[in-house]
Amino acid sequence: MDEQCDILMIGGGMAGLSAATALAAAGQRIIVLDKGRGPGGRMAARRAEIGGAQVGFDHGAQYFTARDAAFREAVAAWEAAGVAARWPAAGTDAWVGTPGMNACVKAMAEALDVRWGLRAERLERSGAVWRIATGDQSFTAATVLVAVPAEQAAVLLAEPAPELATLAGNVPSAPCWAVMAGFDARLPVAADTYRSDTGPVSWAARNSAKPGRGGVETWVIHASPARSRELIDLPKHEVAEILLADFFAATGAAPAVPQHLDAHRWLYALPQALRGEGARFDAALRIGITGDYLHSPRVEGAWLSGRALAQAVLQERVASTS
Ligand SMILES: Cc1cc2nc3c(=O)[nH]c(=O)nc-3n(C[C@H](O)[C@H](O)[C@H](O)COP(=O)(O)OP(=O)(O)OC[C@H]3O[C@@H](n4cnc5c(N)ncnc54)[C@H](O)[C@@H]3O)c2cc1C
């Protein structure tokens, strides 16, 4: 039998959980589905064992800024809860999740009804309600909200909401190969961060230097969009070796043999933002979309987009009951 709720959110990354938090606070019974095994989305953290020690890598978003007043309030609450801290190495207004980048998303998820490991495969309008099918389970909801990357939203919405699908489909994303490397000694790289707008490595960070990490020397290396596209279909172990060599060449550090080396391919890493849209809610069909691609390609943009969608849903609800 289908499980019922007022609102079903598909996608439990920063945008989906920002919207779900605001909607749950307004008394809506909301269930969030996420295909991932645990919290993070593109703010993911991965664990590895290196020389007997448990080590974490932030292989997606590296840090975030907080410029909007409402987002600054949310970040202050995360800081007070011990799940976010400033990281001056990345800038005066740079924050990270602690002990991993996914900590803020995890804290938000813990206050909500989130079902991990469930991928929404099909959305259908059945009378006045939505029916959402995953591989194992189905849900019905009066309202459905979609908080997945633009390309994936376009596929999911193609039949049930073609207008929203077109909107999402018009925002292509750049890919990013991320390398995670651990070493048995500190690398001779003075700064904890490296950036380049022109080279094959766009960003590298000494992950172990972020607040709340420490221990084994670890680095996360991100390839530029151009380099990521060149390497897009290579096996990850080859990509890891190539980008590690690019990193040593870029920083001028003498190459060292890593104790741990892995890579992850983000196919939809950074969308080309549609500024000003924020979020979109179709009040007639009772379906909406949110995500960084509707605001700006950043953690803060995802949070603000989620909040904008929650406001649109709640305003419409007030209008329809008055
Ligand atoms: C390599 C990389 C580096 C970055 N660096 C930075 C940075 O330094 N600073 C910064 O501010 N931002 C950075 N970003 C961007 C930032 O991570 C994103 O803007 C933000 O996390 C997007 O949140 P979101 O909720 O819109 O999407 P996501 O985090 O992608 O969340 C979408 C969620 O939907 C789930 N999902 C997808 N399809 C389905 C389905 N069919 N059913 C159920 N669940 C589904 C996914 O599992 C995921 O959890 C980076 C991103 C990447 C990939």
The ligand as an SDF file (V2000), in Angstrom:
LIG
                    3D

 53 58  0  0  0  0  0  0  0  0999 V2000
   33.1880   19.0420   -6.8090 C   0  0  0  0  0  0  0  0  0  0  0  0
   32.3050   20.1200   -6.2560 C   0  0  0  0  0  0  0  0  0  0  0  0
   32.8620   21.2270   -5.6300 C   0  0  0  0  0  0  0  0  0  0  0  0
   32.0450   22.2270   -5.1020 C   0  0  0  0  0  0  0  0  0  0  0  0
   32.6010   23.2630   -4.4110 N   0  0  0  0  0  0  0  0  0  0  0  0
   31.8000   24.1510   -3.7840 C   0  0  0  0  0  0  0  0  0  0  0  0
   32.3560   25.1260   -2.9130 C   0  0  0  0  0  0  0  0  0  0  0  0
   33.5600   25.1320   -2.6510 O   0  0  0  0  0  0  0  0  0  0  0  0
   31.5110   26.0360   -2.3400 N   0  0  0  0  0  0  0  0  0  0  0  0
   30.1630   26.0020   -2.5540 C   0  0  0  0  0  0  0  0  0  0  0  0
   29.4330   26.8250   -1.9700 O   0  0  0  0  0  0  0  0  0  0  0  0
   29.6090   25.0610   -3.3480 N   0  0  0  0  0  0  0  0  0  0  0  0
   30.3960   24.1410   -3.9660 C   0  0  0  0  0  0  0  0  0  0  0  0
   29.8490   23.1760   -4.7550 N   0  0  0  0  0  0  0  0  0  0  0  0
   28.4210   23.2510   -5.0730 C   0  0  0  0  0  0  0  0  0  0  0  0
   27.5330   22.7640   -3.9350 C   0  0  0  0  0  0  0  0  0  0  0  0
   27.9600   21.4940   -3.5010 O   0  0  0  0  0  0  0  0  0  0  0  0
   26.1110   22.6800   -4.4690 C   0  0  0  0  0  0  0  0  0  0  0  0
   25.7570   23.9570   -4.9800 O   0  0  0  0  0  0  0  0  0  0  0  0
   25.0610   22.2630   -3.4600 C   0  0  0  0  0  0  0  0  0  0  0  0
   25.5370   21.2680   -2.5890 O   0  0  0  0  0  0  0  0  0  0  0  0
   23.8470   21.7890   -4.2430 C   0  0  0  0  0  0  0  0  0  0  0  0
   22.8220   21.3470   -3.3810 O   0  0  0  0  0  0  0  0  0  0  0  0
   21.4670   20.7730   -4.0240 P   0  0  0  0  0  0  0  0  0  0  0  0
   20.6120   20.3640   -2.8970 O   0  0  0  0  0  0  0  0  0  0  0  0
   20.9450   21.7480   -5.0180 O   0  0  0  0  0  0  0  0  0  0  0  0
   21.9230   19.4960   -4.8700 O   0  0  0  0  0  0  0  0  0  0  0  0
   22.6160   18.0850   -4.3810 P   0  0  0  0  0  0  0  0  0  0  0  0
   23.5620   18.3360   -3.2600 O   0  0  0  0  0  0  0  0  0  0  0  0
   23.1320   17.4970   -5.6410 O   0  0  0  0  0  0  0  0  0  0  0  0
   21.3820   17.2660   -3.8100 O   0  0  0  0  0  0  0  0  0  0  0  0
   20.5270   16.5140   -4.6390 C   0  0  0  0  0  0  0  0  0  0  0  0
   20.1420   15.2390   -3.9110 C   0  0  0  0  0  0  0  0  0  0  0  0
   19.1840   14.5490   -4.7040 O   0  0  0  0  0  0  0  0  0  0  0  0
   19.4050   13.1640   -4.6060 C   0  0  0  0  0  0  0  0  0  0  0  0
   18.7760   12.5520   -5.7910 N   0  0  0  0  0  0  0  0  0  0  0  0
   19.0880   12.7260   -7.1010 C   0  0  0  0  0  0  0  0  0  0  0  0
   18.2110   12.0480   -7.8770 N   0  0  0  0  0  0  0  0  0  0  0  0
   17.3340   11.4410   -7.0430 C   0  0  0  0  0  0  0  0  0  0  0  0
   16.1830   10.6030   -7.2380 C   0  0  0  0  0  0  0  0  0  0  0  0
   15.7520   10.2660   -8.4620 N   0  0  0  0  0  0  0  0  0  0  0  0
   15.5150   10.1410   -6.1430 N   0  0  0  0  0  0  0  0  0  0  0  0
   15.9180   10.4630   -4.8810 C   0  0  0  0  0  0  0  0  0  0  0  0
   17.0100   11.2610   -4.6490 N   0  0  0  0  0  0  0  0  0  0  0  0
   17.6850   11.7540   -5.7210 C   0  0  0  0  0  0  0  0  0  0  0  0
   20.9300   13.0310   -4.5500 C   0  0  0  0  0  0  0  0  0  0  0  0
   21.3220   11.8210   -3.9240 O   0  0  0  0  0  0  0  0  0  0  0  0
   21.3040   14.2670   -3.7080 C   0  0  0  0  0  0  0  0  0  0  0  0
   21.4430   13.9700   -2.3280 O   0  0  0  0  0  0  0  0  0  0  0  0
   30.6340   22.1310   -5.2510 C   0  0  0  0  0  0  0  0  0  0  0  0
   30.0710   21.0100   -5.8650 C   0  0  0  0  0  0  0  0  0  0  0  0
   30.9030   20.0030   -6.3590 C   0  0  0  0  0  0  0  0  0  0  0  0
   30.2850   18.7710   -6.9570 C   0  0  0  0  0  0  0  0  0  0  0  0
  1  2  1  0
  2  3  1  0
  2 52  2  0
  3  4  2  0
  4  5  1  0
  4 50  1  0
  5  6  2  0
  6  7  1  0
  6 13  1  0
  7  8  2  0
  7  9  1  0
  9 10  1  0
 10 11  2  0
 10 12  1  0
 12 13  2  0
 13 14  1  0
 14 15  1  0
 14 50  1  0
 15 16  1  0
 16 17  1  0
 16 18  1  0
 18 19  1  0
 18 20  1  0
 20 21  1  0
 20 22  1  0
 22 23  1  0
 23 24  1  0
 24 25  2  0
 24 26  1  0
 24 27  1  0
 27 28  1  0
 28 29  2  0
 28 30  1  0
 28 31  1  0
 31 32  1  0
 32 33  1  0
 33 34  1  0
 33 48  1  0
 34 35  1  0
 35 36  1  0
 35 46  1  0
 36 37  1  0
 36 45  1  0
 37 38  2  0
 38 39  1  0
 39 40  1  0
 39 45  2  0
 40 41  1  0
 40 42  2  0
 42 43  1  0
 43 44  2  0
 44 45  1  0
 46 47  1  0
 46 48  1  0
 48 49  1  0
 50 51  2  0
 51 52  1  0
 52 53  1  0
M  END
$$$$
